Amino acid sequence: MAVKELSQIERQLAILRRIPTEPQKVTVNDLIEYLETSHNLGNLSKRSIQRDMAMLERVFGVHVKTMGRENYYYFPQGSHISLKKMGPDLALGFLLMEKYTHSLLPEASLDALAPYFKEAKLALKNEKYKYADWEKRVAIYPKVYPLEPAKFNANHLLDIYKALLLNKQFKMNYTKKGGETKDYIVSAQGVVQQEQVSYLIATYEGQKAEGLIQFAIHRINNIEILDSSPKRVAGFDIREYLEQGGLDISLYDDQCIELIFNRSTAQHLNETPLAKDQTLTELIDGRVRVTATINITQSIKWWLLGFGDQVEVIRPKAFRDDMKKTVQGMMQLYSHKSL
């Protein structure tokens, strides 16, 4: 086989791809062997590779450690080499990811992404883009009042991710709402974050009723990963589970809802509909009738109660009666003198 010849820049790029991250290291002799076997390069002198390494140290931050007469080359932990400069749009995306998905991503993924987050921060400090104060100008803000996140042991979430990735069951001690603690042998199916609380979606050994159970991760006291394989729920898809109201309580079988909103309140539903089949009809009194097909859940009830006297539930009748009962209870509560 004919021996290849590469330009200096091609050779240096090949070397750059071979430099490991500490604690692993390579010597010049290791690099020569790599170039000869993987790139079929010949006639390589140790001196030429040493010159290449001097340039790579200077330009790309390759570290060198001398032990005896030998130099060992490596990249430090957390370093990231990119030959394409990160632009401000991509940088902003990475930093929003760091800010808003931190509690969802496994620790190993966050560690792997850390160099990109670091590069993104440096990119946004560039005077050309003037994005250094981006945190003061970009935010995701919930419609509901933002409660403080439930505090949990990050290692528990990491163990759940490990069990999912390794396809293993685990034993956990869990505190129920009433304060009682109990041990469970769990088959994890997925993890969901809802507002400020993260939930484990799972089944467990000895479960009496069929279906998936939601465990609040902040109530988990300890986890022990087992050697046994989990019992997977056939066809489980976390997106379908959520779309079907898995984390919410469906109140009625009837999914055809009819509401009457004040005109000003109904305006936002024209821009952000309840459902794809939503209809808006203006009434003689100036209010707006809204119809849609949705899963009427506890969250929908709380959402509608937030509008106060700006909305009236027409149907389903059972939902209207439930709202009426709730409002009457509120009237009775507020009719008493405060303590």
matplotlib code that plots the C-alpha trace (Angstrom):
import matplotlib.pyplot as plt

x = [0.0, 1.4, 2.4, 0.2, 1.5, -0.5, 0.0, 1.1, -2.3, -3.9, -1.4, -2.0, -5.7, -5.3, -3.1, -5.6, -8.3, -6.0, -5.2, -7.2, -8.7, -6.9, -6.2, -5.3, -2.2, -0.2, 3.5, 5.0, 5.8, 2.1, 1.2, 3.6, 2.3, -1.3, -0.5, 1.3, -1.5, -4.6, -3.6, -1.0, 1.6, 5.3, 8.6, 7.5, 10.3, 10.0, 11.2, 8.4, 5.7, 7.3, 7.0, 3.4, 2.8, 4.4, 2.0, -1.0, 0.0, 0.1, -3.1, -5.4, -4.4, -3.0, -1.4, 2.0, 3.4, 7.1, 7.9, 11.6, 12.7, 9.2, 6.5, 2.9, 0.1, -3.6, -6.5, -7.7, -11.0, -13.9, -12.0, -13.7, -12.1, -14.2, -12.8, -16.0, -16.6, -19.9, -22.3, -24.5, -27.7, -26.3, -24.6, -27.9, -29.5, -26.9, -27.2, -31.0, -30.6, -28.2, -30.6, -33.9, -33.1, -30.6, -32.9, -33.9, -30.6, -28.4, -25.2, -23.1, -24.9, -24.4, -20.7, -20.3, -22.1, -20.1, -17.4, -20.1, -21.8, -18.4, -17.8, -21.3, -20.7, -17.4, -19.1, -21.8, -19.2, -17.8, -18.3, -19.3, -22.6, -23.2, -25.1, -23.1, -26.2, -28.5, -29.7, -31.3, -33.2, -34.3, -36.4, -39.1, -41.8, -44.7, -48.3, -49.0, -47.2, -43.7, -43.4, -39.9, -38.7, -39.2, -35.8, -34.5, -31.3, -29.7, -28.1, -31.6, -32.4, -29.1, -29.8, -33.2, -31.5, -28.9, -31.7, -33.5, -30.3, -29.0, -32.5, -32.5, -35.1, -34.3, -35.4, -36.5, -37.7, -40.5, -42.5, -46.2, -48.2, -49.4, -45.8, -45.7, -42.6, -42.6, -40.1, -40.9, -39.2, -39.7, -39.7, -39.1, -40.8, -39.9, -39.3, -41.4, -41.0, -44.3, -43.8, -41.5, -41.8, -40.1, -42.0, -40.9, -43.4, -43.2, -44.8, -43.8, -43.8, -47.1, -49.0, -52.7, -54.2, -53.0, -51.6, -48.7, -47.9, -46.4, -43.8, -42.6, -38.8, -38.3, -40.1, -37.6, -35.3, -32.9, -32.4, -30.5, -30.2, -30.8, -29.6, -33.1, -34.6, -37.6, -41.1, -41.6, -45.1, -45.8, -45.9, -45.2, -44.4, -43.9, -45.4, -48.6, -48.8, -48.8, -51.2, -53.7, -53.6, -51.3, -50.1, -53.6, -57.0, -59.6, -62.9, -65.4, -65.8, -67.4, -64.6, -66.8, -66.5, -68.5, -67.5, -68.6, -65.9, -65.9, -64.7, -61.4, -60.6, -61.5, -59.1, -56.1, -57.8, -58.0, -54.1, -53.6, -56.5, -57.7, -57.6, -57.3, -61.1, -61.8, -64.6, -65.3, -68.7, -69.6, -72.9, -75.5, -74.4, -70.8, -69.5, -67.8, -68.9, -65.9, -66.3, -63.5, -62.8, -60.3, -59.6, -61.3, -58.9, -58.3, -55.8, -58.5, -60.8, -58.0, -57.3, -60.9, -61.3, -58.4, -60.6, -63.1, -66.3, -64.9, -65.9, -69.0, -69.0, -72.0, -71.2, -70.7, -73.5, -71.7, -68.7, -70.9, -72.5, -69.0, -67.9, -71.1, -70.5, -66.9, -68.0, -70.7, -68.1, -65.9, -68.8, -69.6, -65.9, -65.6, -69.0, -67.4, -65.6, -61.9, -60.1]
y = [0.0, 3.4, 5.7, 8.9, 12.4, 14.9, 18.7, 20.0, 21.2, 17.9, 16.1, 18.5, 18.0, 14.2, 14.6, 16.9, 14.2, 11.7, 13.8, 12.3, 13.9, 13.4, 11.1, 9.5, 10.8, 10.1, 10.5, 11.5, 7.9, 7.0, 9.7, 8.5, 4.9, 6.3, 8.3, 5.3, 2.8, 4.9, 7.3, 5.1, 7.9, 7.2, 9.0, 10.7, 12.1, 12.6, 16.2, 17.1, 15.7, 17.6, 20.8, 20.0, 19.5, 22.8, 24.6, 22.7, 23.6, 27.2, 27.4, 24.8, 24.6, 21.0, 20.3, 18.6, 16.8, 15.8, 12.6, 11.6, 12.2, 11.8, 14.4, 13.3, 15.2, 15.6, 17.9, 18.9, 17.7, 19.9, 21.3, 21.4, 22.0, 23.5, 24.5, 26.5, 29.5, 29.4, 32.2, 34.2, 32.3, 28.9, 30.2, 31.6, 28.3, 26.4, 28.8, 28.6, 24.8, 25.0, 27.3, 25.6, 21.8, 21.5, 19.4, 17.1, 16.1, 13.3, 14.4, 12.7, 14.6, 17.9, 17.1, 16.4, 19.6, 21.8, 22.7, 23.9, 26.0, 27.5, 28.3, 29.8, 32.2, 33.3, 33.8, 36.0, 38.2, 39.1, 42.9, 42.4, 40.7, 42.7, 39.8, 39.8, 40.8, 38.2, 36.8, 40.2, 40.2, 36.6, 34.4, 31.7, 32.7, 30.5, 31.8, 30.5, 31.8, 30.3, 28.2, 27.3, 24.0, 20.9, 20.0, 16.5, 14.5, 14.9, 11.4, 9.9, 11.3, 10.1, 6.6, 6.6, 7.6, 4.8, 2.3, 3.4, 3.3, 0.0, -1.6, -2.5, -2.5, -0.7, -0.7, 2.6, 3.8, 6.4, 8.8, 8.9, 12.2, 11.2, 10.7, 6.9, 5.4, 2.2, 0.2, -0.5, -2.7, -0.4, -0.8, 2.7, 3.8, 7.4, 10.8, 13.9, 17.4, 19.3, 22.8, 22.6, 18.9, 16.0, 12.7, 9.1, 7.2, 3.5, 0.2, -1.7, -5.3, -6.3, -3.5, -4.2, -2.0, -2.0, 1.2, 3.6, 5.2, 8.7, 9.0, 12.5, 12.3, 14.6, 12.1, 9.3, 8.6, 6.2, 4.0, 0.7, -0.4, -4.2, -6.8, -7.8, -6.5, -4.2, -5.0, -2.7, -1.4, -2.5, 0.4, 3.0, 6.5, 9.3, 11.9, 9.8, 9.3, 13.0, 13.9, 11.4, 13.1, 10.8, 13.4, 14.9, 13.7, 13.4, 14.6, 13.5, 11.1, 13.9, 15.9, 18.5, 21.7, 24.9, 28.1, 31.8, 34.3, 38.1, 39.5, 40.8, 37.6, 35.5, 37.4, 35.4, 32.1, 33.4, 33.5, 30.4, 28.0, 25.4, 22.8, 22.5, 22.2, 25.3, 27.6, 31.2, 32.7, 36.3, 36.5, 39.3, 40.5, 40.9, 37.8, 35.0, 31.3, 28.9, 25.3, 22.7, 19.0, 18.6, 16.3, 18.1, 17.6, 19.0, 21.5, 22.8, 23.4, 25.3, 27.3, 28.3, 29.3, 31.7, 33.8, 34.4, 36.0, 36.4, 32.9, 30.7, 27.0, 25.8, 22.1, 19.4, 19.9, 17.9, 20.2, 23.3, 21.8, 21.1, 24.7, 26.1, 24.0, 25.2, 28.9, 28.5, 27.1, 30.1, 32.5, 30.7, 30.9, 34.6, 35.5, 34.7, 37.3, 36.9, 35.9]
z = [0.0, -1.0, 1.8, 2.1, 2.4, 4.3, 4.6, 8.0, 8.8, 7.9, 10.1, 13.0, 12.8, 12.9, 16.0, 17.6, 17.3, 19.0, 22.1, 25.1, 28.1, 31.4, 33.2, 29.8, 28.1, 24.9, 24.0, 20.7, 20.0, 20.6, 18.0, 15.4, 15.8, 15.5, 12.3, 10.7, 11.4, 11.2, 8.4, 6.6, 7.0, 6.7, 7.1, 10.3, 12.4, 16.1, 15.8, 13.3, 15.7, 18.6, 16.6, 15.8, 19.5, 20.4, 18.0, 19.4, 23.0, 22.0, 19.9, 21.3, 24.9, 24.8, 28.2, 28.6, 31.6, 31.7, 33.5, 33.2, 29.6, 28.2, 27.5, 28.0, 26.2, 27.2, 27.4, 31.0, 32.3, 31.0, 28.0, 24.6, 21.3, 18.5, 15.2, 14.4, 16.6, 18.5, 17.3, 19.7, 18.8, 19.5, 22.6, 23.9, 23.2, 25.3, 28.2, 28.2, 28.2, 31.2, 33.1, 32.5, 32.1, 34.8, 37.0, 34.2, 32.7, 34.1, 35.9, 33.2, 30.5, 32.3, 32.8, 29.1, 28.2, 30.7, 28.1, 25.7, 28.4, 29.2, 25.6, 25.3, 28.2, 26.6, 23.2, 24.7, 26.5, 23.1, 22.7, 19.1, 20.2, 23.4, 24.9, 28.1, 30.1, 28.4, 31.7, 32.4, 29.1, 28.4, 30.7, 30.8, 33.2, 34.3, 34.1, 37.6, 40.7, 40.6, 43.9, 45.2, 43.7, 45.9, 47.3, 46.6, 46.7, 43.2, 43.6, 43.7, 40.3, 39.0, 40.3, 38.6, 35.3, 35.8, 36.4, 33.2, 31.1, 32.5, 32.4, 36.1, 38.9, 42.2, 45.8, 47.3, 50.6, 50.1, 52.3, 51.5, 51.9, 55.3, 56.6, 56.5, 54.9, 52.8, 50.8, 47.1, 44.4, 41.5, 37.7, 36.4, 33.2, 33.0, 34.7, 34.3, 35.8, 36.4, 37.5, 40.5, 41.3, 39.5, 39.3, 38.8, 36.7, 37.6, 38.6, 41.7, 42.9, 44.7, 43.1, 43.6, 40.9, 37.3, 35.9, 36.3, 39.7, 40.2, 42.9, 43.9, 43.7, 46.7, 48.9, 48.1, 51.1, 49.5, 46.4, 45.8, 42.2, 41.9, 39.4, 38.3, 35.1, 35.3, 34.1, 31.2, 30.3, 26.7, 24.3, 27.0, 25.6, 28.0, 25.5, 25.0, 28.7, 29.4, 26.5, 27.9, 31.3, 33.0, 35.6, 36.0, 37.1, 34.4, 35.9, 33.2, 30.3, 28.3, 26.6, 24.9, 26.8, 26.4, 28.1, 27.9, 28.4, 28.7, 25.3, 26.6, 28.4, 25.3, 23.1, 24.2, 23.2, 19.7, 19.8, 21.9, 21.4, 23.9, 21.1, 17.3, 17.0, 19.1, 18.0, 19.1, 18.7, 19.7, 21.6, 21.6, 25.0, 23.8, 25.5, 23.6, 23.5, 23.4, 22.4, 22.2, 22.7, 25.6, 28.5, 31.4, 34.2, 37.7, 36.1, 33.7, 36.7, 38.6, 35.4, 34.9, 38.6, 38.1, 35.8, 38.5, 37.2, 33.7, 32.6, 32.9, 32.4, 30.4, 29.8, 30.6, 33.1, 35.7, 35.4, 35.6, 38.8, 40.2, 39.5, 41.1, 44.2, 44.5, 44.1, 46.7, 49.0, 48.4, 49.0, 52.3, 53.3, 52.5, 54.2, 57.6, 59.5, 59.3, 62.5]

ax = plt.figure().add_subplot(projection="3d")
ax.plot(x, y, z, "-o")
ax.set_aspect("equal")
plt.show()
